[in-house]
Amino acid sequence: MKKLFSTILFCLIFMAVFSQKQPIKNQVNLLLDNTNTQNSSTEGQATRDASEKKQDTLGFEHRDDAKDSISLSYRFLHSIKKYSLDSSIEDFDRYYSVPSTFQYLGNNGAAAFSLVYQPEEKAGWDPGFHAFDIYKFTIEGTRFYKTTKPFSMLSYQLASGKEQMLKAGHTQNPTQRLNVGFDYKLITAPGFFITQNTNHNSFRFFGSYQSVKKRYAAYWAVVGNNIRASENGGIVNDTFLLDPNRKDRFSVPVNMGGSAEYKSNPFVTAVKTGNTYKDFNFLLRQNYDFGKRDSIAINDSTTEYLFYPRLRLQYTFSSAVNSYKFGDVLADSALYNKWYNINLSKETDTFLIQENWKVINNDFSLIQFPDIKNSAQYFLGGVTFQNIKGELTTGNVDFHNLSLHGEYRNTTRNKLWDISLNGAIFFNGLNAGDYNVHASLNKNFNKRRGDIGIFFNNINRRPSFIFDNRSSYNLGNDNHFNKENITSFGAHINSPIIEIGVKNFLIFNQVFFKNYYQSEQYSKGIDLIQLYASKKIHLFRKWNWYAEGVFQKVDGASPIRVPQFFSRNRIAFEGKLFKNLILSTGVEVRYYSAYKANAYSPIMGQFVKQDTTIIKNLPDINLFAHFRIKGFAGFLRTENLNTASFQNGFGFINNNFAAPNYPTQGLMIRFGIQWWFVN
């Protein structure tokens, strides 16, 4: 508890030093984008197909003197495009930890999976633990800012069951050439069932520098995540949910950790039965350019140096330390024998499984710019050497990988065409023979007509290490798997009228888990097709309808389990009231069709195939009122109204299910606020 308060106090003091406390006056027309790139992993949101859109504006202080106006933009490490901040309030996905296309296991911070199929399209090293990825900060999702004035953000959410989420961020340019900043996120949720508490802490420090004459540039980032999630194995039987004596859900029997003392306290972070995943990541990228120099004399004492690169030398060093642990201090020997074929020496015993990894990458690349006036057109070629060390139950292991990668990118000067070709091949080491190839072509017409694009991906990858015989999490499997191969291609049209697209996945040698721990490879090919569309429909006056839908079709015999149809609809009254109040209020409905959802294996931290239980839920119904006044936004939501029931007296006890034996919450009241500060 002291550690939590100290962290919050540090964030508040840090932002107070550089940010104003008074309400912000007037507005600066800061154009905001909501975009997604094919090869960039962004927070939260790695999971949305979005086109460039104009959004609302942040209410920043605007003086007559132009030098006092803020100019703020950011880019990602592997992207050449600059982005602006998005402060629009109509979509709560931008502020919550779990996107609406994902389903979590009944508690914010619990293991989650995508309802819209997303394969693991990454060649090379992969430990195989992804159930908590959406809660983590990543190097790939780090925003490298450039701003004329210090900028800060503070967000807080409070929900039923003492669920809390805190986010804070700050960035500034101490000098014109140096930018620094940090992000922090805390998710804590005791949950409504026994042994369901979660507590996640994530931090990120970042910075960038460019020399006076613009030959040298550097980017660095330090990212850490501490994921703590208790696991109860789901409820014993769903009939307990309708028991009038068990409306307090902590009285419902669960499969694991049931003897643990229940404490609905958000500051209790101990995990007696569950998963603890920790990671610490560091990256340093340095560039040095050769090319043409130029300069502009601003006045007698100031000169603005210009530089047009022809050849860039780039060196990137990165390291990652990861720890994956499952522990149970009250392990039930009967359940462990039934689910995992593990024989414990006592009826109630202690069980622990863990593996640790340290990965170091050294990358050397050359980048050539054929058009001196267009740095968005380039050829890149590089080599990466990777060292991998692991501490496993079976002993220590030491691997390496050597790979080549290349890229051609051309965003034309008029911004009408964007061509991207890139690939990598691992020709030596643990992942020898892995490769990935990507190609995309986008044509932008204008603001009225939008853009169209096509893409192609092919990935050949060694199955994640959790399927390896040497893994600590290999519970008696004898694995000799071939490489997985995933081909995907598709097209999209993004316009003010409609956003629509199609994706096709061809998957060979899919590796998966079943029966809680057993691994298997599907020898036949899998063909999965996705059709998706979204549209904003103006109903009348200030009423709008946001409609989103995804259709997915896959062979029922394959190990891939997804609902055939997913949709989210929001009908909202929206507009600007009075002088500064922007309001969006209405109803939100999410629905997905019945399907044999994957079960969840607590020890493995994996979603596993099952063929006996069909998840058939009612639509999720939420009421919301979102508003923004200049640099302040507020959110009030009533969620899961669909759980109302008159059986055995009125109550919100008709829970939906995320997976077999895993009910979602009943009625949730959520309140949130977010401030943007600028000096």
C-alpha positions in Angstrom: 0.0 0.0 0.0 2.9 2.4 0.8 4.5 1.5 -2.5 1.2 2.3 -4.4 0.8 5.7 -2.6 4.5 6.6 -3.2 4.1 5.8 -6.9 1.0 7.9 -7.3 2.5 10.8 -5.3 5.6 10.7 -7.5 3.5 10.9 -10.7 1.4 13.8 -9.3 4.5 15.8 -8.2 6.3 15.2 -11.4 3.4 16.5 -13.5 2.7 19.4 -11.2 6.2 20.7 -11.7 5.8 21.0 -15.4 2.0 21.3 -15.9 -0.5 24.0 -15.1 -3.3 23.3 -12.6 -5.8 25.9 -13.7 -8.5 25.1 -16.3 -7.4 25.6 -19.8 -8.8 28.5 -21.8 -10.0 28.6 -25.4 -8.9 26.0 -28.0 -6.0 25.2 -30.3 -7.0 23.3 -33.4 -5.0 20.2 -32.8 -6.0 17.7 -35.4 -6.2 14.2 -33.9 -5.8 10.9 -35.7 -6.9 7.4 -34.9 -4.8 5.1 -37.0 -3.4 1.6 -37.2 -0.4 0.4 -39.2 0.2 -3.1 -40.5 3.5 -3.7 -38.7 3.3 -1.5 -35.6 2.1 -2.9 -32.2 0.3 -0.1 -30.4 -1.3 0.0 -26.8 -4.1 -1.4 -26.6 -5.3 -1.2 -29.5 -2.8 -4.0 -31.8 -6.1 -5.3 -32.3 -8.2 -2.7 -34.2 -8.6 -2.1 -38.0 -8.9 1.7 -38.1 -8.4 4.3 -40.8 -7.2 7.8 -40.5 -9.9 10.0 -39.1 -10.2 13.6 -38.0 -11.2 13.7 -34.3 -12.1 16.3 -31.8 -9.7 18.9 -30.5 -8.1 19.2 -27.1 -8.8 22.5 -25.3 -5.3 23.9 -25.0 -4.5 27.5 -24.0 -4.3 29.7 -27.0 -2.7 33.1 -26.9 -2.2 35.6 -29.7 1.5 35.1 -29.7 2.1 32.0 -32.0 5.1 30.9 -29.9 2.8 30.1 -27.0 0.7 27.6 -29.0 1.5 23.9 -28.5 2.6 21.7 -31.4 2.7 18.0 -30.3 3.2 14.9 -32.5 4.7 11.5 -32.0 5.9 8.5 -33.9 6.6 4.8 -33.2 10.0 3.3 -33.4 9.3 1.2 -36.6 7.1 3.8 -38.3 7.9 6.9 -40.4 4.5 8.4 -40.0 3.8 11.2 -37.5 0.6 11.0 -35.4 -1.4 13.5 -33.3 -3.2 12.8 -30.0 -6.8 11.6 -30.0 -9.1 13.1 -27.3 -12.4 12.1 -28.8 -14.8 10.6 -26.2 -17.5 8.7 -28.2 -15.5 5.3 -28.0 -14.7 4.1 -24.5 -12.2 1.6 -26.0 -9.6 4.5 -26.1 -9.8 4.7 -22.3 -10.3 1.2 -21.0 -7.7 -1.5 -20.7 -9.5 -4.2 -22.7 -10.7 -3.5 -26.3 -14.3 -4.4 -27.0 -13.2 -7.1 -29.5 -11.5 -8.9 -26.6 -13.1 -11.0 -23.9 -11.5 -11.3 -20.4 -12.3 -13.9 -17.8 -14.6 -12.0 -15.6 -12.3 -9.4 -14.1 -10.3 -6.5 -15.4 -6.7 -7.7 -15.5 -7.6 -11.4 -16.0 -6.4 -13.5 -18.9 -8.0 -12.3 -22.2 -8.4 -13.4 -25.8 -9.6 -11.8 -29.0 -13.0 -12.6 -30.3 -11.8 -11.6 -33.8 -9.2 -14.0 -34.9 -5.6 -12.8 -34.7 -2.8 -15.3 -35.4 0.7 -15.1 -33.9 2.3 -13.5 -37.0 5.8 -13.3 -35.7 8.8 -15.3 -36.8 11.7 -16.1 -34.5 11.9 -16.4 -30.7 8.7 -16.5 -28.7 8.2 -17.9 -25.2 4.5 -18.5 -25.8 2.7 -16.6 -23.0 0.2 -14.1 -24.4 -2.9 -14.3 -22.3 -2.0 -11.0 -20.5 -0.4 -9.1 -23.4 -3.2 -6.5 -23.8 -2.3 -5.1 -20.3 1.4 -4.6 -21.0 3.5 -1.7 -22.1 5.8 -2.6 -25.0 8.8 -1.2 -26.8 6.9 -1.4 -30.1 4.1 0.7 -28.6 6.3 3.4 -27.2 5.5 6.9 -28.5 8.4 9.1 -29.2 7.1 12.7 -28.9 8.1 16.1 -30.2 6.4 19.0 -28.4 6.9 22.7 -28.0 5.6 22.7 -24.4 5.4 20.2 -21.5 2.4 17.9 -21.8 0.9 15.6 -19.2 -2.1 13.3 -18.8 -3.7 11.8 -15.7 -6.5 9.3 -15.8 -8.4 7.5 -13.0 -11.3 4.9 -13.1 -13.3 3.4 -10.3 -15.9 0.6 -10.8 -18.0 -1.8 -8.8 -16.1 -4.4 -6.8 -13.5 -1.8 -5.9 -11.9 -2.1 -9.3 -9.5 0.7 -10.0 -7.3 1.9 -12.9 -4.8 4.7 -12.8 -2.8 6.0 -15.8 -0.3 8.9 -15.9 2.0 10.2 -18.6 4.3 13.2 -19.2 6.5 14.4 -22.0 8.5 17.5 -22.7 11.4 18.9 -24.8 13.9 20.4 -22.3 15.7 21.5 -25.4 14.7 21.7 -29.0 16.7 18.5 -29.8 15.9 16.4 -26.7 12.6 14.9 -25.7 12.0 12.8 -22.5 8.9 11.4 -20.9 7.2 8.6 -18.9 4.0 6.5 -18.8 2.6 4.6 -15.8 -0.4 2.3 -15.5 -1.9 0.5 -12.5 -4.8 -2.0 -12.7 -6.2 -3.4 -9.5 -9.4 -5.4 -9.2 -10.3 -7.7 -6.3 -13.0 -9.4 -8.5 -16.4 -10.8 -7.5 -15.4 -14.4 -7.0 -12.8 -16.1 -4.7 -9.2 -16.1 -5.9 -9.8 -13.7 -8.7 -7.9 -10.6 -7.7 -5.5 -8.9 -10.2 -2.9 -6.3 -9.7 -0.8 -5.0 -12.7 1.9 -2.4 -12.6 3.5 -1.1 -15.8 6.0 1.7 -16.4 7.8 3.2 -19.3 10.5 5.8 -19.7 11.5 7.1 -23.1 13.4 9.7 -24.9 14.9 10.9 -28.1 17.8 13.2 -29.2 18.9 14.8 -32.4 22.2 16.6 -32.8 22.5 20.3 -33.8 23.4 19.5 -37.4 21.0 16.6 -37.6 23.5 13.9 -38.5 23.1 11.9 -35.3 19.9 10.7 -33.6 19.2 8.4 -30.7 16.1 6.8 -29.2 15.8 4.9 -26.0 13.1 3.2 -23.9 12.9 1.4 -20.6 9.7 -0.7 -20.1 8.6 -2.9 -17.2 5.5 -4.9 -16.5 4.5 -6.8 -13.3 1.5 -8.9 -14.0 -0.2 -10.6 -11.0 -3.4 -12.5 -11.6 -4.9 -15.0 -9.1 -6.5 -18.1 -10.7 -9.5 -19.9 -9.4 -10.0 -22.4 -12.3 -13.6 -21.2 -12.8 -16.7 -22.0 -10.7 -17.5 -25.6 -9.8 -21.0 -25.4 -11.4 -23.0 -22.7 -13.1 -26.2 -23.6 -11.2 -24.7 -21.9 -8.2 -25.1 -18.5 -9.9 -28.9 -18.7 -9.6 -28.9 -19.8 -5.9 -30.6 -17.0 -4.0 -28.2 -17.6 -1.1 -25.2 -16.9 -3.3 -25.9 -13.4 -4.7 -22.7 -12.4 -3.0 -20.5 -14.1 -5.6 -17.6 -14.8 -3.2 -19.7 -17.6 -1.8 -19.8 -19.5 -5.1 -17.5 -22.5 -4.9 -14.5 -22.4 -7.3 -12.1 -25.1 -8.5 -8.8 -23.6 -7.2 -7.8 -21.5 -4.2 -11.3 -22.0 -2.7 -9.9 -22.3 0.8 -8.1 -18.9 0.6 -9.4 -16.1 2.7 -11.5 -13.7 0.6 -10.6 -10.1 0.9 -12.3 -7.5 -1.3 -9.4 -5.1 -1.0 -7.8 -3.4 -4.0 -4.5 -3.0 -2.1 -4.1 -6.8 -1.5 -1.7 -7.8 -4.2 -0.6 -11.2 -3.0 -1.2 -14.1 -5.4 -1.5 -17.3 -3.4 -2.9 -19.2 -6.4 -2.1 -17.8 -9.8 0.3 -16.4 -12.3 3.0 -13.8 -11.8 4.6 -12.6 -15.1 7.4 -10.0 -14.9 9.4 -8.4 -17.7 12.0 -5.6 -18.0 13.0 -4.3 -21.4 15.6 -1.8 -22.6 16.2 -0.4 -26.1 18.8 2.0 -27.5 18.8 2.9 -31.2 21.5 5.2 -32.7 21.6 6.6 -36.2 24.3 8.5 -38.1 23.6 10.0 -41.5 25.7 10.9 -44.5 24.2 13.3 -47.0 23.7 16.9 -48.0 24.0 19.7 -45.6 22.2 23.0 -45.7 21.2 25.8 -43.4 18.9 28.8 -43.0 19.8 32.0 -41.2 16.9 32.8 -38.9 18.6 36.0 -37.7 22.0 37.4 -36.9 22.6 34.9 -34.0 20.4 31.9 -35.0 20.9 29.4 -37.7 18.6 26.5 -38.5 20.6 23.6 -39.8 19.1 21.3 -42.4 20.3 17.9 -43.5 19.1 15.6 -46.3 20.3 12.0 -45.6 21.6 9.8 -48.4 23.0 6.9 -46.3 22.2 6.0 -42.6 24.1 3.8 -40.3 21.9 2.3 -37.7 22.7 0.3 -34.6 20.0 -1.0 -32.2 20.7 -2.7 -28.9 17.9 -4.3 -26.9 17.5 -6.6 -24.0 14.6 -8.3 -22.3 14.4 -10.1 -19.0 11.2 -12.2 -18.5 9.9 -14.3 -15.7 6.9 -16.6 -15.9 5.7 -18.2 -12.7 2.6 -20.2 -11.5 2.3 -20.9 -7.8 -0.4 -22.5 -5.6 0.1 -22.7 -1.9 -3.1 -24.7 -1.4 -2.9 -27.1 -4.3 -5.7 -29.7 -4.4 -4.0 -33.0 -5.2 -7.3 -34.5 -6.7 -7.8 -31.6 -9.1 -4.1 -31.5 -10.2 -4.2 -35.2 -10.9 -7.5 -34.9 -12.9 -6.6 -31.9 -14.9 -2.8 -32.1 -15.3 -1.8 -35.7 -14.4 0.3 -34.3 -11.6 0.7 -36.4 -8.5 1.3 -34.3 -5.3 2.6 -35.9 -2.2 -0.1 -34.5 0.1 -3.8 -34.0 -0.2 -3.2 -30.2 0.0 0.3 -29.3 -1.1 2.4 -26.5 -2.6 2.9 -26.4 -6.3 5.3 -24.1 -8.2 6.4 -23.9 -11.8 8.6 -21.3 -13.3 11.0 -20.3 -16.1 13.2 -17.2 -16.7 14.5 -15.8 -19.9 17.1 -13.2 -20.9 17.3 -12.1 -24.5 19.9 -9.7 -26.0 19.7 -8.4 -29.5 22.3 -6.5 -31.5 21.2 -5.2 -34.9 23.2 -3.4 -37.6 21.4 -1.8 -40.5 22.1 0.3 -43.5 19.5 2.6 -44.9 19.7 4.3 -48.3 17.5 7.2 -49.4 17.3 7.4 -53.2 15.3 10.6 -53.2 17.1 13.3 -51.3 13.9 15.3 -50.8 11.8 12.4 -49.6 13.0 10.6 -46.4 9.9 8.4 -46.5 11.4 6.5 -49.5 14.3 4.2 -48.5 15.9 0.8 -48.8 17.0 -0.9 -45.6 19.2 -4.0 -45.1 20.4 -5.4 -41.8 21.6 -8.3 -39.7 20.6 -9.2 -36.2 22.4 -11.4 -33.7 20.3 -12.7 -30.8 21.5 -14.4 -27.5 18.9 -16.3 -25.5 19.5 -17.7 -22.0 16.9 -19.6 -20.0 16.6 -21.0 -16.5 14.3 -24.0 -16.6 13.2 -26.8 -14.4 15.3 -29.2 -16.5 18.4 -26.9 -16.3 19.8 -23.9 -18.0 19.8 -23.5 -21.8 21.7 -21.2 -24.1 20.5 -20.4 -27.6 21.3 -17.9 -30.4 19.7 -16.7 -33.6 21.3 -15.0 -36.6 18.9 -13.3 -39.1 18.9 -11.0 -42.1 16.1 -8.4 -42.7 15.3 -5.9 -45.4 12.7 -3.3 -46.3 11.6 -1.0 -49.1 9.3 1.8 -48.2 7.9 4.6 -50.3 5.4 7.1 -49.2 5.3 9.5 -52.2 5.8 13.2 -51.7 2.1 13.9 -52.5 1.0 11.3 -49.9 -1.2 9.6 -52.4 0.7 6.2 -52.5 2.3 4.2 -49.8 4.3 1.1 -50.7 5.8 -1.3 -48.1 7.9 -4.4 -48.7 9.8 -6.1 -45.9 11.0 -9.4 -44.7 13.3 -11.3 -42.5 14.9 -14.8 -42.5 16.6 -16.7 -39.7 19.4 -18.7 -41.3 21.3 -19.9 -38.2 20.4 -20.8 -34.6 17.3 -22.1 -32.7 14.9 -20.6 -35.2 16.8 -21.4 -38.3 14.4 -21.6 -41.3 11.9 -19.1 -39.8 11.0 -16.2 -42.0 8.3 -13.5 -42.6 7.4 -11.6 -45.7 5.0 -8.6 -45.8 3.8 -6.5 -48.7 1.2 -3.7 -48.8 0.0 -1.0 -51.2 -2.3 1.8 -50.2 -3.8 4.5 -52.4 -5.1 7.7 -50.7 -7.6 9.7 -52.9 -8.7 12.7 -50.8 -10.6 13.5 -47.6 -13.9 13.0 -49.3 -13.2 9.7 -51.0 -10.8 8.1 -48.4 -8.3 5.4 -49.3 -8.0 1.8 -50.4 -5.3 -0.8 -49.7 -4.2 -4.4 -50.2 -1.8 -6.5 -48.2 0.0 -9.9 -48.2 1.8 -11.7 -45.3 3.6 -15.1 -45.1 5.1 -16.3 -41.9 7.0 -19.5 -41.3 7.8 -20.0 -37.6 9.0 -22.5 -35.1 6.2 -23.2 -32.5 6.5 -21.1 -29.3 8.9 -22.5 -26.8 6.1 -23.5 -24.4 5.5 -26.4 -26.8 9.2 -27.5 -26.6 10.1 -30.6 -24.6 12.6 -28.6 -22.5 10.0 -26.0 -21.3 9.2 -26.0 -17.6 5.6 -26.0 -18.7 5.9 -29.2 -20.7 3.9 -31.5 -18.4 4.7 -34.9 -20.0 4.3 -34.1 -23.7 6.7 -35.6 -26.2 6.7 -32.9 -28.9 8.2 -33.1 -32.4 6.4 -30.5 -34.3 6.9 -29.1 -37.7 7.0 -25.3 -38.3 3.8 -23.4 -38.5 3.0 -21.5 -41.7 0.6 -18.7 -41.8 -0.4 -16.8 -45.0 -2.8 -13.9 -44.9 -4.0 -11.5 -47.5 -6.8 -9.0 -47.9 -8.0 -5.6 -48.9 -9.8 -2.6 -47.3 -11.7 0.5 -48.3 -11.8 3.4 -45.8 -14.1 6.3 -46.7 -16.3 8.8 -44.9 -19.3 6.6 -46.1 -18.1 3.2 -44.8 -15.1 1.2 -43.7 -15.0 -2.3 -45.1 -12.5 -5.0 -45.6 -11.7 -8.7 -46.1 -9.0 -10.9 -44.7 -8.2 -14.5 -45.6 -5.9 -16.7 -43.5 -4.4 -20.0 -44.7 -2.7 -21.9 -41.8 -0.7 -25.1 -41.9 0.6 -27.1 -39.0 -1.3 -25.2 -36.3 0.0 -26.1 -32.8 -2.4 -25.9 -29.9 -3.3 -27.2 -26.4 -6.2 -29.4 -25.4 -7.3 -31.1 -22.2 -5.6 -28.4 -20.1 -2.0 -29.3 -20.9 -1.7 -31.7 -23.8 -0.2 -30.3 -27.0 -1.0 -31.3 -30.5 -0.4 -30.2 -34.1 -3.2 -30.0 -36.7 -1.9 -31.6 -39.9 -4.5 -30.3 -42.3 -4.7 -26.8 -43.7 -7.1 -24.3 -42.1 -8.9 -21.7 -44.2 -10.4 -18.8 -42.2 -12.1 -15.8 -43.8 -13.0 -12.5 -42.2 -15.3 -9.8 -43.5 -15.6 -6.6 -41.4 -17.3 -3.3 -41.8 -18.0 -0.2 -39.7 -20.1 2.9 -40.3 -21.3 6.0 -38.6 -24.9 6.6 -39.5 -26.5 10.0 -38.8 -30.1 9.2 -37.6 -31.5 12.7 -36.9 -30.5 15.9 -35.3 -27.7 15.0 -32.9 -28.3 11.3 -32.8 -25.7 9.0 -34.3 -25.5 5.2 -34.7 -22.0 3.6 -34.7 -22.3 0.1 -36.3 -19.5 -2.4 -36.4 -19.6 -6.0 -37.5 -17.3 -8.9 -38.2 -18.2 -12.2 -40.0 -15.7 -15.1 -39.6 -15.9 -18.5 -41.2 -13.6 -21.5 -40.4 -13.8 -25.2 -40.7 -15.5 -26.6 -37.5 -13.0 -29.5 -37.3 -10.0 -27.1 -37.0 -8.6 -26.2 -33.5 -9.4 -22.5 -34.1 -12.4 -21.4 -32.1 -14.1 -18.0 -32.9 -17.7 -16.8 -33.0 -19.0 -16.7 -36.5 -20.5 -13.2 -36.0 -19.4 -10.3 -33.8 -21.0 -6.9 -33.6 -20.9 -3.7 -31.5 -23.5 -1.0 -31.9 -23.7 2.4 -30.2 -26.6 4.8 -30.5 -25.6 8.1 -29.0 -26.8 11.7 -28.6 -23.7 13.8 -29.4 -23.0 17.4 -29.8 -21.5 20.6 -28.3 -23.7 22.1 -25.6 -23.3 25.5 -24.1 -19.8 26.9 -24.9 -17.4 24.2 -24.1 -19.3 21.0 -23.1 -18.9 18.1 -25.6 -21.4 15.3 -24.8 -21.8 11.7 -26.0 -24.5 9.7 -24.2 -26.5 6.7 -25.2 -26.6 2.9 -25.2 -24.0 0.4 -26.3 -24.7 -3.2 -27.3 -22.1 -5.9 -28.0 -23.1 -9.4 -29.3 -21.3 -12.4 -30.6 -22.8 -15.7 -31.8 -22.8 -18.9 -29.9 -19.6 -21.1 -30.3 -17.5 -23.7 -28.6 -15.2 -21.2 -26.8 -11.7 -22.3 -25.7 -11.4 -23.4 -22.1 -8.7 -21.8 -19.9 -5.8 -23.6 -18.3 -4.6 -21.7 -15.2 -1.2 -23.4 -14.8 -0.3 -23.1 -18.5 -1.8 -19.6 -18.8 -3.2 -20.7 -22.1 -6.6 -21.0 -23.8 -7.1 -24.6 -24.8 -9.4 -26.4 -27.2 -12.6 -28.0 -25.9 -15.6 -29.6 -27.7 -18.2 -30.1 -25.1 -19.5 -26.7 -24.0 -21.2 -24.1 -26.2 -21.0 -20.5 -24.9 -24.3 -18.8 -25.8 -24.6 -15.4 -24.2 -27.1 -12.6 -24.2 -26.0 -9.3 -25.8 -23.9 -7.1 -23.4 -25.9 -3.9 -22.8 -24.4 -0.8 -21.4 -25.6 2.8 -20.8 -23.0 5.5 -21.0 -22.6 9.3 -20.6 -19.2 10.7 -21.8 -18.3 14.3 -21.8 -15.4 16.7 -22.2 -14.9 20.2 -21.1 -11.7 21.6 -22.8 -8.9 19.5 -21.3 -11.1 17.5 -18.9 -13.1 14.3 -19.8 -15.5 12.3 -17.7 -17.1 8.9 -18.1 -20.1 7.4 -16.3 -21.2 4.0 -17.4 -23.8 1.3 -16.3 -22.6 -2.0 -17.7 -24.1 -5.5 -18.0 -27.7 -4.5 -17.7 -28.4 -7.8 -19.6 -27.7 -9.8 -16.4 -31.0 -8.6 -14.8 -33.1 -11.5 -13.6 -36.4 -11.9 -11.7 -35.7 -15.5 -10.7 -35.7 -16.0 -6.9 -36.2 -12.2 -6.6 -34.8 -9.4 -8.6 -31.0 -9.2 -9.1 -28.3 -9.0 -11.6 -27.4 -12.7 -11.5 -27.9 -13.9 -15.0 -24.2 -13.8 -15.8 -22.8 -14.3 -19.3 -19.8 -16.6 -19.7 -16.4 -15.8 -21.2 -15.3 -19.4 -21.3 -16.5 -22.7 -19.7 -16.9 -22.2 -16.0 -15.8 -18.5 -16.2 -18.8 -16.1 -15.7 -18.4 -12.4 -16.4 -19.5 -9.7 -13.9 -23.0 -8.8 -13.1 -24.1 -5.1 -12.9 -21.1 -2.7 -13.0 -21.1 1.0 -12.3 -18.0 2.7 -13.7 -16.8 6.2 -13.3 -13.7 7.7 -14.8 -12.0 11.0 -15.4 -9.1 12.1 -17.5 -7.1 15.4 -17.6 -4.8 16.7 -20.2 -2.4 19.4 -19.0 -0.2 21.7 -21.0 2.1 24.6 -19.9 
